Structure formats: structure tokens, C-alpha cells
């Protein structure tokens, strides 16, 4: 088809001959070009439906959501490449020559796409080792958020204030990260300061009563309440309780609020740093 266009020598043709050649190309090759474009357009739509049905099939089989989304990206890309290459072959393009050209430029392309290839490999490593999955809350590469999607090259996080964060898979697979959702339970650690004049036994009983009354705090491991430090301006108590991971922040904020209310009711003072200045005349 492309050779037919190159063989047309306009300088040696009159208008009638040129019209005939253009008409001949339109009938023979132009229609072929149009059919190829239609095939690509329809093929992309069919691929979209195939991937959708495949995704539904995996979901019914209760396959992990991380694997589903990664497979969706991989299959979509592979099918589109096959479709486009098949269309090129239908148009009469020399795919053997194209393959040789790609092979000869492999080294240069590899160097140019070194980062992308690293991210692509990192995606497979994440999928294989499973350091996190979709729905986990992680901290990595200086960012933290809820894992929304693990793609071929990037992992998408959503921050607590609903910002979308894209982190290359190569960085995630080679760097350190914290997965806050990996375990079913977490420990909440809080520190409360009281004045030196306070009755420490009374303070400990109040804190323990607050802990025992909270419905979301689990009994095992056993909660701990104790005096941890004689600080410059206060006696510091530590409260360590265990809970289910999704309840972490609920308990964290509840304890902060309830301790302040109970300390006010029990007339337990919460000191603040003070500075005494002495002036000599």
C-alpha cells in the first residue's frame, strides 16, 4: 500500500492521468487504509470490553484487588500492541524490517528507558513480594497515603487530604517503606504530663479507668499505664493500649479528649513550661 504512493510520479502525469492514479489508489489502497483504521477503533472498544469481563471474572473468584488492577493494565497494553501490529501487517508494512530496526536500536532504547524499565520490573517485584496491597496505608519515598492502584510503572496513593500521589515502582521496590495496615492490630502510645503536686496513684487510677471504659480498646495485649518520666516541669505518664488497625485514630483522639475532661473533673493540673526571671538591681 505504501509502495503504491511512492510510485506515483506527479511530474510525468497530466491531470487526467493523475486523477486516474489517485482513484486507483483510493479503490485499492485507500479502502485498505480506512478498513485498518476502523479495525483499530473497533478493536480498542472490544479490548476494553474483554478486559472488563476478565476483571469481573477475577472479582467473582475473589482474586486480590492488587493482582486484578495490575493484570488489567498488563493485558490492556499487550492486546493493543498485538492489534496495532496486526493492522500494520494488513497494510503491507514490512514488520521484519521494523523488528530488525528495533533490535538494532535496543541498546539505545534500553538506556533511554532505563528508569521506565526499572519501574516496570519494580511493579512485578511488588506484585510478587506483596509488601503492600490496594487499600493499605503506607509511608514511602517521603509520602504517605492510601494505596489506590498499583500500575505497570507507578503506584498511586491518595493522601488524607485527598491528593493523588504517583510514586515510581522502582523506588518503592528498592527503598524502605512503612505499611501501617499490614497487621490486624496496632498500639496507641500517648503521654500525659501532670504537676509534681499531683497524687500519682490517683492519676494512674483515673487513666486506667478511662482506658477500661473505652469499648474499642482490646484486652490483649493488656493496656499499660505508668509513670515514665520526671521531667523539668511535669511528671509524665504513658498510656499504651492495643486496638484493631482501623480504630487507631478514633482511639487516639478519644483518649486525648477524655483525659482532659477527666483531669479537669478530678482537679488534676496539666502543667506547662514556665520560666522564672530574676532581676538584680
C-alpha positions in Angstrom: 0.0 0.0 0.0 2.8 2.4 0.9 4.8 1.4 -2.2 1.8 2.5 -4.4 2.0 6.0 -3.0 5.8 6.2 -3.6 5.5 5.0 -7.2 3.3 8.0 -8.2 5.4 10.5 -10.2 3.4 13.6 -10.4 5.8 15.4 -12.7 5.2 12.9 -15.5 1.4 13.0 -15.4 -1.3 15.2 -16.8 -4.4 15.9 -14.8 -6.4 13.1 -16.2 -3.7 10.5 -15.6 -3.2 11.8 -12.1 -6.9 11.6 -11.3 -6.9 8.0 -12.6 -4.0 7.1 -10.4 -5.5 8.7 -7.3 -8.8 7.0 -8.0 -7.0 3.7 -8.5 -5.1 4.2 -5.2 -8.3 5.1 -3.4 -10.0 2.0 -4.6 -7.2 -0.4 -3.9 -5.1 1.0 -1.0 -7.3 3.8 0.4 -10.1 1.4 1.3 -7.5 -0.8 2.9 -6.2 2.1 5.0 -9.8 3.0 6.0 -10.6 -0.6 7.0 -7.4 -0.7 9.1 -8.4 2.4 11.0 -11.9 1.1 11.6 -10.4 -2.2 12.8 -8.2 -0.3 15.3 -11.1 1.8 16.5 -13.4 -1.1 17.0 -10.6 -3.3 18.3 -9.9 -0.8 21.2 -13.5 -0.9 22.2 -13.6 -4.7 22.0 -10.4 -4.9 24.1 -12.0 -2.6 26.7 -15.0 -5.0 27.0 -12.8 -8.1 27.1 -10.7 -6.6 29.9 -13.9 -5.6 31.7 -15.3 -9.1 31.6 -12.0 -10.5 32.7 -11.9 -8.2 35.6 -15.5 -9.2 36.7 -14.4 -12.9 36.4 -11.5 -12.3 38.7 -13.6 -10.4 41.2 -16.1 -13.3 41.3 -13.2 -15.6 42.0 -12.3 -13.3 44.9 -8.8 -12.6 43.5 -6.9 -10.0 45.3 -7.7 -6.5 44.1 -4.0 -5.6 43.7 -3.5 -8.5 41.2 -6.7 -7.6 39.4 -5.7 -4.0 38.7 -2.1 -4.9 37.7 -3.4 -7.7 35.4 -5.9 -5.2 33.9 -3.1 -2.8 32.9 -0.8 -5.5 31.6 -3.5 -7.3 29.4 -4.8 -4.0 28.0 -1.4 -2.9 26.9 -0.5 -6.3 25.4 -3.7 -6.7 23.4 -3.4 -3.1 22.0 0.1 -3.8 20.8 -1.0 -7.0 19.1 -3.9 -5.2 17.4 -1.7 -2.4 16.1 1.0 -4.7 14.8 -1.6 -6.9 13.1 -3.1 -3.8 11.4 0.4 -2.7 10.2 0.8 -6.2 8.7 -2.5 -5.9 6.9 -1.4 -2.6 5.4 1.6 -4.3 4.0 4.3 -2.8 6.2 7.4 -4.9 6.5 7.4 -6.0 10.1 10.6 -7.9 9.7 12.4 -4.8 8.9 10.7 -3.0 11.7 11.8 -5.7 14.1 15.4 -5.5 12.9 15.3 -1.7 13.4 14.0 -2.1 16.9 16.6 -4.8 17.7 19.5 -2.6 16.4 18.3 0.3 18.5 17.7 -1.9 21.5 20.8 -0.7 23.4 19.9 3.0 22.9 16.3 2.5 23.8 17.3 0.5 26.8 19.5 3.3 28.1 16.9 5.9 27.3 14.1 3.9 29.1 16.3 2.7 31.9 14.1 4.4 34.5 10.9 3.1 33.0 12.2 -0.4 32.7 13.2 -0.3 36.3 9.7 0.9 37.3 8.2 -1.9 35.2 10.3 -4.5 36.9 9.5 -2.9 40.2 5.8 -3.4 39.6 6.4 -7.2 39.2 8.5 -7.3 42.3 5.8 -5.6 44.3 3.2 -8.0 42.9 5.4 -11.0 43.7 6.6 -10.0 47.2 3.4 -8.1 48.2 4.9 -5.6 50.6 1.6 -3.8 50.4 -1.7 -4.1 48.5 -4.5 -1.8 47.3 -6.3 -0.4 50.3 -3.2 -0.3 52.6 -2.0 2.9 54.2 1.8 3.2 53.6 4.6 5.7 54.0 7.4 5.7 51.4 9.7 8.0 49.5 8.7 10.9 51.7 5.0 10.5 51.1 2.2 8.6 52.8 -1.4 7.7 51.9 -3.9 5.0 51.0 -2.8 2.8 48.1 -5.4 3.3 45.3 -3.7 1.5 42.4 -0.5 -0.4 41.6 0.1 0.2 37.9 2.7 -1.0 35.5 5.1 1.9 36.2 3.6 3.9 39.1 1.8 3.3 42.3 -1.0 5.7 43.1 -1.5 6.9 46.7 -4.3 9.2 48.0 -3.3 11.4 50.9 -5.6 12.1 53.9 -6.5 15.5 52.3 -7.4 13.7 49.0 -4.3 14.5 47.0 -3.2 12.0 44.4 0.4 10.9 44.7 2.3 8.9 42.0 5.4 7.1 43.1 7.6 5.1 40.7 7.5 1.4 41.3 11.3 1.2 41.1 11.7 3.5 44.1 9.1 1.5 46.1 10.7 -1.9 45.3 14.2 -0.7 46.2 13.5 1.6 49.1 12.2 1.4 52.6 8.5 1.8 53.4 6.2 1.6 56.4 2.9 -0.4 55.9 0.5 0.8 58.7 -2.2 -1.7 57.5 0.0 -4.8 57.4 -1.1 -6.1 60.9 -4.6 -6.5 62.2 -3.7 -4.6 65.4 -1.7 -1.5 66.4 -0.6 0.1 69.6 -1.6 3.6 70.5 1.0 5.4 72.6 0.2 8.6 74.4 2.0 10.7 77.1 0.3 12.9 79.6 2.0 15.3 82.0 0.7 16.3 85.5 2.1 18.6 88.1 4.5 17.5 90.8 1.9 18.2 93.5 -0.4 15.5 92.0 -1.2 12.2 93.7 0.4 9.8 91.2 -1.6 6.8 92.4 -4.8 8.8 91.8 -3.6 9.9 88.4 -2.9 6.3 87.4 -6.3 5.2 88.6 -8.0 7.9 86.5 -6.1 7.0 83.4 -6.7 3.3 83.9 -10.4 3.9 84.3 -10.6 5.9 81.1 -8.8 3.0 79.3 -11.1 0.3 80.8 -14.2 2.2 79.7 -13.3 2.6 76.1 -15.1 -0.1 74.0 -12.7 -0.1 71.1 -9.6 -0.9 73.2 -8.8 -4.7 73.2 -7.9 -6.6 76.4 -4.9 -8.4 74.9 -2.2 -7.4 74.9 -3.0 -5.8 78.2 -3.1 -2.0 78.4 -0.3 -0.3 80.2 -0.5 2.9 82.3 2.5 4.1 84.3 4.8 6.9 85.3 7.6 7.1 82.7 9.5 10.3 83.4 10.3 13.0 85.9 10.5 15.9 83.5 11.5 19.5 84.2 8.0 20.8 84.6 5.9 17.7 85.0 5.5 14.1 85.9 4.9 12.2 82.6 2.6 9.2 82.4 2.5 6.9 79.4 -0.6 5.1 78.2 -0.1 2.2 75.8 -3.2 0.4 74.5 -3.9 -2.0 71.7 -6.7 -1.8 69.1 -7.7 -3.0 65.7 -5.9 -1.1 63.0 -8.9 0.7 61.5 -9.7 2.0 65.1 -6.3 3.6 65.7 -7.1 7.3 65.1 -10.6 7.0 66.7 -9.0 5.8 70.0 -6.1 8.3 69.7 -8.4 11.4 69.5 -10.9 9.9 72.0 -8.2 9.4 74.7 -6.8 12.9 74.3 -10.3 14.4 74.7 -11.4 12.2 77.6 -8.2 12.6 79.6 -8.5 16.4 79.5 -12.1 16.2 80.6 -11.4 13.8 83.5 -8.4 15.7 84.6 -10.5 18.8 84.9 -13.2 16.9 86.8 -10.6 15.4 89.2 -8.8 18.7 89.5 -5.5 17.2 88.2 -3.4 20.0 86.9 -1.7 19.8 83.5 1.5 22.0 83.8 3.1 24.0 81.0 6.7 25.1 80.8 7.5 28.1 82.9 10.5 30.5 83.1 11.3 32.4 86.2 13.3 35.6 85.6 15.2 37.2 88.5 16.3 40.8 88.1 19.2 42.1 90.2 19.3 45.8 90.9 
